[in-house]
């Protein structure tokens, strides 16, 4: 937990620099497809530093995250055809028949999967790439992403607009509990991925 407390403290300093919104945009952009650190801590840090700009920060995070998700979709869409023969021929348990089964399942529930991943600690990037691999309807993918990511980030902003900087005291006091809760939810997210797909 010390590393994550350090990371939390590090991102807080962006709220005191003019580069905070740009850093938030870039983090949310790359986190949606390739980067492991979610943008939430930086969004929280910026909201702490300028509560009245919380809606603006939430918009920046939402827009960048959806754009990054579209990038993840394109990664899955563009690279799968080249990589699929390797998976079918050399990866144990990965057959074309199973792929077609998962494809049908994903096509039926893809909107729900993307929506839940965008709203919760389930790794969103996995589903942005999977959506491209399974060629999910692109406008539907964008709608699921935009709705869920906006609900998530504007929800964070709403907390700061309502409670103001006083919520920082709560975060500092219960940081370890919040951190463990996040990882439990993250682990639960991987279980959801395992048993839904």
Buried (B, 14 or more C-beta within 10 A) or exposed (E): EEEBEEEBEEBBEBBEEEEBBEBBBBBBBBBBBBBEEBBBBBBBBBBBBBBEBBBBBBBBBBBBBBBBBBBBBBBBBEEBEEEBEEEBEEEEEEEEEEBEEBBEBBEEBBBEBBBBBBBBBBBBBBBBBBBBBBBBEBEEBBBBBBBBBBBBBBEBBBBBBEEBEEBBEEEEEEBEEBBEEBEEEBEEBEEBBEEEB
